[in-house]
């Protein structure tokens, strides 16, 4: 059986944690390193508890029922003490991380995800479900198109409305590969540009040149400001992984791999369908089901065996057309009526809502 750290060791750990918080972190990397250490420690405890569960299962026939019950009760108590200690250290370090999933044995982890028993995989829309990168994309598009319009007004004296983030992003850009987004916005302003080639420099007055300028603007913002996963998203993905549920991401962005890497989610994703895939395989945009079906194909499963997490009415319609077992609408505004009306089975404001509803109470 696993031996819980002695009380004196626990108190020592807590004192060291408080001593570290007496000074501010030198930089973000120091705070990140602490959180990674806590996550690694939790993973080690998970492995230890899994081993203890396996040992008790193997001893099922060799132990008396009362002995087996006593061991299981002791293991449950040990799980609770471990979670309390980890969460206290997390609070000392300034994190709101929860480790309540350690209270649940691995065979029962899937129940924490709020998924039907038959579901074996999940497909996540990247922006709005796992990370909040739409603001980066919107600002990069505004910078790109406004520079074009200013130059064109100065040169021709014409009148062209600048990029309107509230209207133009959702109407012309969202959910489309970069080149399609450029074409759609230019058409809305009555501007016609040559297509150009992928070798065009950023900002060249071609469709490819503008797309390349937008990419540079986006990556610069990510470098300057960083991009992080929503609270609870990483924990949800980790629990899905530990429960044996496969995970795919879909996004119209050609920079999906970069965003996943910078947000610390890359290692938790099995497959990805991004803007590059959409162009290469000529996949139709939502509400057509092509992108979601491609994700299932890469996972090697049928949509009827998967859950999908979408943020738009078009995404929900695509999921319904594909035949997913569960369609989860994610709406950060807390409204979600449009998603429910389109046919979402469940509407939440974030992934952790599903997760936290199922966590055992202590």
Residue pairs with C-beta under 8 A, 6 or more apart in sequence:
1 52
1 55
1 71
1 74
1 75
2 48
2 49
2 51
2 52
2 75
2 78
4 78
4 81
4 82
5 13
5 85
10 85
13 85
13 89
14 88
14 89
14 92
17 88
17 89
17 92
17 93
18 92
20 34
20 92
20 93
21 92
21 93
21 94
25 31
25 34
28 226
31 93
31 94
34 93
34 95
35 93
35 95
35 97
38 86
38 89
38 90
38 93
38 95
38 97
39 97
39 238
41 86
42 86
42 99
42 102
45 82
45 86
45 102
46 102
46 106
46 242
49 75
49 78
49 79
49 102
49 105
50 105
50 106
52 75
53 75
53 105
53 106
56 68
56 71
56 72
56 75
59 68
59 71
60 68
63 71
76 103
79 102
79 103
80 103
80 362
82 99
82 102
83 99
83 100
83 102
83 103
83 362
84 362
86 97
86 99
86 102
87 97
87 98
87 99
90 96
90 97
90 99
96 231
97 235
98 235
98 356
98 359
100 359
100 360
100 362
101 109
101 112
101 235
101 239
101 242
101 359
103 359
103 360
103 362
104 111
104 112
104 360
106 242
106 243
109 239
109 242
109 243
110 117
110 243
110 244
110 245
111 358
112 239
112 243
112 355
112 358
112 359
113 122
113 236
113 239
113 240
113 243
113 245
113 354
113 355
113 358
114 346
114 354
114 355
114 357
114 358
115 122
115 245
115 307
115 326
116 307
116 325
116 326
118 305
118 325
119 245
119 305
119 306
119 307
119 325
119 326
120 244
120 245
120 246
120 301
120 305
120 306
121 245
121 246
121 247
121 248
121 296
121 299
121 301
121 305
121 306
121 307
122 240
122 245
122 246
122 247
122 248
122 306
122 307
122 308
122 309
123 248
123 249
123 250
123 292
123 295
123 296
123 299
123 306
123 307
123 308
123 309
123 324
124 130
124 247
124 248
124 249
124 250
124 308
124 309
125 249
125 250
125 251
125 308
125 309
125 310
125 311
125 315
125 330
126 133
126 249
126 250
126 251
126 253
126 256
126 259
126 260
127 133
127 134
127 137
127 251
127 253
127 311
128 134
128 311
128 330
128 332
129 230
129 233
129 309
129 310
129 311
129 330
129 351
130 229
130 230
130 233
130 237
130 249
130 263
130 265
130 351
131 227
131 228
131 229
131 230
131 233
131 259
131 263
131 265
132 227
132 230
132 332
133 227
133 253
133 259
134 169
134 174
136 218
136 221
136 222
136 225
136 227
137 169
137 173
137 218
137 253
138 165
138 169
138 173
139 165
139 217
139 221
140 214
140 215
140 217
140 218
140 221
141 163
141 165
141 168
141 169
141 173
141 181
141 185
141 214
142 162
142 163
142 165
143 214
143 217
144 203
144 210
144 213
144 214
144 217
145 162
145 163
145 168
145 185
145 210
146 162
146 163
147 203
147 213
148 191
148 205
148 210
149 160
149 161
149 162
149 163
149 189
151 205
152 158
152 160
152 191
153 159
153 160
160 189
160 190
160 191
161 189
163 185
168 185
168 188
171 184
171 188
172 181
172 184
172 185
172 188
173 181
173 184
173 185
174 252
174 312
175 252
175 285
175 286
175 312
175 314
175 315
176 184
176 252
176 285
177 252
177 254
177 275
177 278
177 279
178 211
178 214
178 215
178 254
178 275
179 207
179 208
179 211
179 279
180 285
181 211
182 207
182 210
182 211
182 214
183 207
186 192
186 193
186 207
193 205
193 206
193 207
193 210
194 205
194 206
194 207
195 206
195 207
195 208
196 204
196 206
196 207
196 208
196 209
197 206
197 208
198 208
198 212
199 208
200 206
200 208
200 209
200 212
201 209
201 212
202 209
202 212
202 213
202 215
202 216
203 209
203 210
203 212
203 213
204 210
204 212
215 254
215 255
218 255
219 255
219 258
222 255
222 258
222 259
222 262
226 262
227 259
227 262
227 263
228 263
228 264
229 263
229 264
229 265
230 350
230 351
230 352
231 350
231 352
232 350
232 351
232 352
232 353
232 355
232 356
233 265
233 350
233 351
233 352
234 264
234 265
234 268
235 352
235 355
236 351
236 352
236 354
236 355
237 247
237 265
237 268
237 269
238 268
239 355
240 247
241 247
241 268
246 270
246 271
246 299
246 301
247 268
247 269
247 270
247 271
248 269
248 270
248 271
248 272
248 273
248 295
248 296
248 298
248 299
249 256
249 260
249 269
249 271
249 272
249 273
249 274
249 295
250 272
250 273
250 274
250 291
250 292
250 294
250 295
251 259
251 272
251 273
251 274
251 275
252 274
252 275
252 278
252 285
252 291
253 259
253 274
253 275
254 274
254 275
254 276
255 274
255 275
256 272
256 274
256 275
257 266
257 272
257 274
260 266
260 269
260 272
270 299
271 295
271 298
271 299
272 298
273 283
273 291
273 294
273 295
273 298
277 283
277 294
278 285
278 291
281 294
283 290
283 291
283 294
284 290
284 291
285 291
285 314
286 292
286 312
286 314
286 315
286 317
286 318
287 313
287 314
287 315
287 317
287 318
287 321
288 318
288 321
289 303
289 318
289 319
289 321
289 322
291 318
292 303
292 308
292 318
292 319
292 322
292 324
293 303
293 322
296 302
296 303
296 306
296 322
299 306
302 323
303 319
303 322
303 323
303 324
303 325
304 323
304 324
304 325
305 325
306 324
306 325
306 326
307 324
307 325
307 326
307 327
307 328
308 315
308 319
308 322
308 324
308 326
308 327
308 328
309 328
309 330
309 351
310 316
310 318
310 319
310 327
310 328
310 329
310 330
310 339
310 344
311 329
311 330
311 331
311 339
312 339
313 338
313 339
313 341
313 342
316 327
316 329
316 339
316 342
316 343
316 344
317 342
317 343
319 327
320 327
320 342
320 343
326 345
326 346
327 343
327 344
327 345
327 346
328 344
328 345
328 346
328 347
328 348
328 354
329 336
329 339
329 340
329 342
329 344
329 346
329 347
329 348
330 339
330 347
330 348
330 349
330 350
330 351
331 338
331 339
331 347
331 348
331 349
332 349
332 350
333 349
334 349
336 344
336 347
336 348
336 349
339 347
340 347
346 354
348 354
